[in-house]
Amino acid sequence: MTEKDNKKKSFNPLADRVEKRTKEVAEKSEKIVNEGLGILEDFIFKLLEVRPHDYKPREFRKKDRGDEE
């Protein structure tokens, strides 16, 4: 069937247009979400590659150097 035949046989063309537009919006939204998740995934992997320096609280550093208050 062609699109014209489909429109002629439709009992509610407005509902058909709404359904078509809803599908278009859903596909675009899905694409945007997937791209965003891909960016977030890349960001998380880059964060995992970075290793923080050993953290020593200030009081322990002073005691290790021999400085006492």
Backbone as CSV, one residue per row, in Angstrom:
resi,resn,N_x,N_y,N_z,CA_x,CA_y,CA_z,C_x,C_y,C_z
1,MET,0.821,-1.186,0.000,0.000,0.000,0.000,0.866,1.252,0.000
2,THR,0.419,2.229,-0.687,1.133,3.497,-0.669,0.606,4.353,0.466
3,GLU,1.283,5.452,0.686,0.888,6.315,1.797,-0.467,6.954,1.527
4,LYS,-0.756,7.280,0.270,-2.057,7.880,-0.062,-3.191,6.896,0.197
5,ASP,-2.982,5.635,-0.192,-4.000,4.616,0.058,-4.213,4.442,1.555
6,ASN,-3.148,4.502,2.293,-3.221,4.345,3.740,-4.004,5.502,4.359
7,LYS,-3.785,6.726,3.863,-4.503,7.881,4.391,-5.985,7.815,4.052
8,LYS,-6.304,7.348,2.850,-7.708,7.265,2.442,-8.462,6.242,3.278
9,LYS,-7.815,5.156,3.656,-8.480,4.102,4.403,-8.501,4.381,5.901
10,SER,-7.728,5.364,6.336,-7.671,5.666,7.749,-8.972,6.316,8.205
11,PHE,-9.438,5.886,9.362,-10.658,6.465,9.908,-10.359,7.722,10.726
12,ASN,-9.117,7.877,11.153,-8.763,9.027,11.967,-7.376,9.531,11.552
13,PRO,-7.332,10.411,10.538,-6.022,10.887,10.060,-5.262,11.707,11.108
14,LEU,-5.975,12.375,11.974,-5.308,13.154,13.019,-4.543,12.223,13.962
15,ALA,-5.158,11.133,14.340,-4.493,10.163,15.213,-3.275,9.567,14.516
16,ASP,-3.378,9.355,13.218,-2.246,8.827,12.456,-1.080,9.809,12.446
17,ARG,-1.375,11.087,12.281,-0.322,12.108,12.287,0.333,12.194,13.660
18,VAL,-0.488,12.136,14.704,0.046,12.190,16.064,0.942,10.979,16.319
19,GLU,0.505,9.821,15.891,1.297,8.602,16.079,2.626,8.693,15.327
20,LYS,2.578,9.193,14.102,3.795,9.332,13.300,4.761,10.311,13.969
21,ARG,4.242,11.438,14.429,5.098,12.449,15.079,5.663,11.916,16.394
22,THR,4.859,11.175,17.128,5.320,10.585,18.381,6.474,9.626,18.131
23,LYS,6.374,8.827,17.091,7.458,7.905,16.749,8.720,8.657,16.377
24,GLU,8.574,9.747,15.606,9.738,10.544,15.219,10.431,11.129,16.448
25,VAL,9.644,11.692,17.357,10.195,12.299,18.567,10.859,11.230,19.435
26,ALA,10.243,10.070,19.535,10.809,8.993,20.347,12.154,8.540,19.780
27,GLU,12.264,8.437,18.469,13.523,8.022,17.846,14.614,9.064,18.084
28,LYS,14.257,10.348,17.929,15.244,11.405,18.166,15.665,11.432,19.633
29,SER,14.712,11.264,20.524,15.020,11.262,21.959,15.931,10.102,22.316
30,GLU,15.650,8.951,21.759,16.481,7.772,22.024,17.913,8.003,21.552
31,LYS,18.052,8.636,20.396,19.384,8.931,19.865,20.133,9.886,20.790
32,ILE,19.452,10.927,21.266,20.080,11.901,22.160,20.506,11.235,23.465
33,VAL,19.635,10.408,24.025,19.957,9.730,25.286,21.138,8.787,25.106
34,ASN,21.161,8.043,24.020,22.273,7.120,23.778,23.596,7.858,23.605
35,GLU,23.561,9.002,22.907,24.784,9.795,22.761,25.243,10.319,24.115
36,GLY,24.291,10.787,24.925,24.633,11.280,26.260,25.217,10.191,27.136
37,LEU,24.657,9.004,27.066,25.187,7.887,27.848,26.583,7.503,27.379
38,GLY,26.816,7.597,26.080,28.150,7.310,25.547,29.175,8.302,26.063
39,ILE,28.801,9.579,26.100,29.698,10.607,26.625,29.963,10.369,28.103
40,LEU,28.923,10.053,28.846,29.081,9.791,30.276,29.962,8.571,30.516
41,GLU,29.780,7.551,29.719,30.601,6.347,29.850,32.076,6.658,29.594
42,ASP,32.361,7.428,28.546,33.739,7.820,28.256,34.330,8.619,29.410
43,PHE,33.542,9.532,29.965,33.996,10.355,31.079,34.331,9.497,32.299
44,ILE,33.485,8.530,32.595,33.725,7.657,33.748,34.993,6.833,33.543
45,PHE,35.193,6.319,32.333,36.410,5.546,32.069,37.656,6.412,32.190
46,LYS,37.562,7.673,31.768,38.712,8.574,31.917,38.979,8.864,33.386
47,LEU,37.919,8.995,34.175,38.101,9.207,35.606,38.755,7.993,36.265
48,LEU,38.404,6.812,35.809,38.995,5.603,36.379,40.475,5.480,36.040
49,GLU,40.890,6.083,34.924,42.296,6.033,34.544,43.155,6.917,35.438
50,VAL,42.561,7.968,35.984,43.302,8.899,36.828,43.400,8.309,38.226
51,ARG,44.607,8.268,38.733,44.798,7.740,40.084,45.217,8.877,40.997
52,PRO,44.489,9.085,42.066,44.833,10.193,42.960,46.126,9.900,43.717
53,HIS,46.800,10.965,44.138,47.998,10.822,44.964,47.589,10.280,46.327
54,ASP,48.534,9.671,46.984,48.237,9.186,48.331,47.888,10.365,49.216
55,TYR,46.783,10.269,49.857,46.322,11.355,50.715,46.765,11.088,52.138
56,LYS,47.425,12.057,52.720,47.808,11.956,54.122,47.253,13.189,54.827
57,PRO,46.460,12.982,55.832,45.957,14.140,56.560,47.109,14.955,57.136
58,ARG,46.872,16.210,57.363,47.905,17.144,57.792,48.604,16.708,59.079
59,GLU,47.832,16.202,60.034,48.430,15.831,61.317,49.416,14.669,61.161
60,PHE,49.164,13.749,60.280,50.076,12.630,60.086,51.346,13.078,59.369
61,ARG,51.233,14.006,58.450,52.423,14.495,57.755,53.374,15.182,58.736
62,LYS,52.825,15.967,59.653,53.681,16.663,60.611,54.397,15.664,61.518
63,LYS,53.700,14.655,61.958,54.320,13.667,62.834,55.374,12.862,62.095
64,ASP,55.147,12.572,60.814,56.132,11.830,60.038,57.406,12.627,59.865
65,ARG,57.308,13.936,59.747,58.499,14.770,59.585,59.186,15.042,60.908
66,GLY,58.511,14.778,62.001,59.091,15.029,63.300,58.646,16.355,63.889
67,ASP,57.798,17.098,63.197,57.288,18.359,63.724,56.120,18.057,64.649
68,GLU,56.246,18.444,65.881,55.126,18.232,66.794,54.739,19.569,67.386
69,GLU,53.465,19.688,67.614,52.964,20.952,68.160,52.754,20.886,69.624
